[in-house]
Amino acid sequence: MLKSRIAKRSILFNGKKTSVSLEDEFWNALKEIADKRVIRLSHLVAKIDKQRGHTNLSSALRLFVLNHYQSRPRDDK
């Protein structure tokens, strides 16, 4: 059975502090993506926030992570 804990996390970006509710796996994936891009997590969140349209930020972050991993080349070994 899959269990994932959703945690409310505070992040400061664009001069404002906001909270997002994300599962640990999504939060860790966002940190990994930011590290690979050699940018701060707050800068990555700001970019996602700018492009999100009318979706809430937590959903936009999940969709960003999903899209990131789905668009990677697959190793079919």
PAZAPA-4460 file (N, C-alpha, C; in steps of 0.05 Angstrom, whole numbers, plus 32768, in hexadecimal, padded with zeros to 4 digits):
% residues 77
    n_x    n_y    n_z   ca_x   ca_y   ca_z    c_x    c_y    c_z   seq   type   mol
   8011   7FE9   8000   8000   8000   8000   8012   8019   8000     1      M     A
   800B   802C   7FEF   801A   8045   7FED   8010   8058   8002     2      L     A
   8023   8063   8011   801C   8078   8024   8030   808E   8021     3      K     A
   8025   80A6   8020   8036   80BD   801E   802B   80D3   8030     4      S     A
   803D   80E0   803E   8035   80F5   8051   8035   810F   8042     5      R     A
   801F   811E   8045   801D   8139   803A   8025   814C   8050     6      I     A
   8037   815D   804A   8040   8170   805F   803D   818D   8054     7      A     A
   8036   819E   8065   8035   81BB   805E   8051   81C6   8062     8      K     A
   805B   81D3   804D   8076   81DE   804D   8074   81FC   8046     9      R     A
   8084   820C   8053   8086   8228   804D   809E   822D   803B    10      S     A
   809A   823F   8028   80B0   8246   8016   80AF   8264   8010    11      I     A
   80C5   8270   800E   80C7   828D   8008   80D1   8290   7FEC    12      L     A
   80C1   829D   7FDB   80CA   82A3   7FBF   80BC   82BD   7FB6    13      F     A
   80C9   82CB   7FA4   80BF   82E4   7F9B   80B7   82F7   7FB2    14      N     A
   80C6   82F6   7FC7   80C2   8307   7FDE   80A9   8301   7FEF    15      G     A
   809D   82EA   7FEA   8085   82E3   7FFA   8089   82C7   8005    16      K     A
   807D   82C3   801C   807D   82A8   8028   8062   829B   8023    17      K     A
   8063   8282   801A   804A   8274   8015   804E   8257   801F    18      T     A
   8038   824A   8022   8038   822E   802A   802D   821D   8014    19      S     A
   8038   8205   8012   802E   81F1   7FFF   802B   81D7   800D    20      V     A
   8018   81C7   8006   8014   81AD   8011   801D   8198   7FFC    21      S     A
   8032   818A   8002   803D   8177   7FEF   8046   815E   7FFD    22      L     A
   8044   8148   7FEF   804F   812E   7FF8   806D   8130   7FF8    23      E     A
   807A   8122   800B   8097   8122   800D   80A4   811C   7FF2    24      D     A
   8099   8109   7FE3   80A5   8101   7FCA   80A6   8118   7FB6    25      E     A
   8091   8128   7FB5   8091   813F   7FA2   80A4   8154   7FAC    26      F     A
   80A5   8159   7FC6   80B7   816D   7FD1   80D4   8165   7FCB    27      W     A
   80DB   814C   7FD0   80F6   8142   7FCB   80FD   8143   7FAD    28      N     A
   80E9   813E   7F9C   80EE   813F   7F7F   80F3   815C   7F76    29      A     A
   80E5   816F   7F81   80E9   818B   7F7B   8106   8193   7F83    30      L     A
   810E   818B   7F9B   8129   8192   7FA4   813E   8185   7F91    31      K     A
   8139   816C   7F89   814C   815F   7F76   814D   816D   7F5B    32      E     A
   8137   8175   7F51   8136   8184   7F37   8145   819F   7F3A    33      I     A
   8140   81AD   7F4F   814E   81C7   7F54   816C   81C2   7F56    34      A     A
   8174   81AE   7F64   8191   81A7   7F67   819D   81A1   7F4C    35      D     A
   8190   8191   7F3C   819A   818A   7F21   819C   81A3   7F0F    36      K     A
   818A   81B6   7F13   818B   81CE   7F03   819D   81E4   7F0F    37      R     A
   81A8   81DD   7F26   81BA   81EF   7F35   81AC   820A   7F3A    38      V     A
   8194   8208   7F44   8185   8220   7F4D   8179   821B   7F68    39      I     A
   8172   8230   7F75   8165   822D   7F90   8149   8223   7F8C    40      R     A
   813F   8213   7F9F   8124   8209   7F9F   8110   8220   7F9C    41      L     A
   8115   8236   7FAA   8103   824D   7FA9   8101   8259   7F8D    42      S     A
   8117   8258   7F7E   8117   8262   7F63   8107   8250   7F51    43      H     A
   8109   8236   7F55   80FA   8222   7F45   80DC   8226   7F4B    44      L     A
   80D5   8229   7F64   80B9   822D   7F6B   80AE   8247   7F5F    45      V     A
   80BF   825C   7F5F   80B6   8275   7F54   80B0   8272   7F36    46      A     A
   80C1   8263   7F28   80BD   825E   7F0B   80A3   824F   7F06    47      K     A
   809E   823B   7F17   8085   822B   7F14   806D   823D   7F1A    48      I     A
   8070   824D   7F2F   805A   825E   7F37   8053   8272   7F20    49      D     A
   8067   827C   7F13   8063   828F   7EFD   8053   8283   7EE6    50      K     A
   8057   8269   7EE1   804B   825C   7ECA   8032   824C   7ED1    51      Q     A
   8029   824C   7EE9   8014   823A   7EF2   7FF8   8241   7EEA    52      R     A
   7FF2   8259   7EE2   7FD7   8260   7EDB   7FC5   8260   7EF3    53      G     A
   7FAE   8253   7EF1   7F9A   8254   7F06   7F9B   823C   7F19    54      H     A
   7FAE   822A   7F15   7FB1   8213   7F26   7FBD   821B   7F41    55      T     A
   7FB5   820E   7F57   7FC2   8215   7F70   7FDF   820C   7F6F    56      N     A
   7FEF   8218   7F80   800C   8214   7F7F   8014   81F7   7F85    57      L     A
   8007   81EB   7F98   800E   81CF   7F9F   8009   81BD   7F87    58      S     A
   7FF3   81C0   7F79   7FED   81B0   7F61   8000   81B6   7F4B    59      S     A
   8007   81CF   7F47   801A   81D7   7F33   8036   81CA   7F38    60      A     A
   803E   81C8   7F51   8058   81BC   7F57   8057   819E   7F51    61      L     A
   8041   8191   7F59   803E   8174   7F53   803F   816F   7F34    62      R     A
   8030   817F   7F25   802F   817C   7F08   804A   8181   7EFC    63      L     A
   8059   8195   7F06   8074   819A   7EFC   8086   8182   7F00    64      F     A
   8086   8176   7F18   8096   815F   7F1D   808E   8147   7F0B    65      V     A
   8074   8143   7F09   806B   812D   7EF7   8074   8131   7EDB    66      L     A
   8070   8149   7ED0   8079   8150   7EB5   8097   814C   7EB2    67      N     A
   80A6   8155   7EC6   80C3   8153   7EC5   80CC   8136   7EC1    68      H     A
   80C1   8124   7ED1   80C9   8108   7ED0   80BD   80F9   7EB8    69      Y     A
   80A6   8101   7EAF   809A   80F4   7E98   80A8   80FC   7E7E    70      Q     A
   80B4   8114   7E7E   80C1   811D   7E65   80DE   8114   7E62    71      S     A
   80E8   8107   7E77   8104   80FD   7E76   8105   80E5   7E64    72      R     A
   811C   80E2   7E56   811F   80C9   7E46   811E   80B1   7E58    73      P     A
   8111   809C   7E4E   810E   8084   7E5F   8123   8070   7E58    74      R     A
   812C   8062   7E6C   813F   804D   7E68   8130   8033   7E69    75      D     A
   812B   8026   7E52   811A   800E   7E50   812A   7FF4   7E53    76      D     A
   813C   7FF3   7E66   814B   7FDB   7E6A   813C   7FC7   7E7B    77      K     A
***
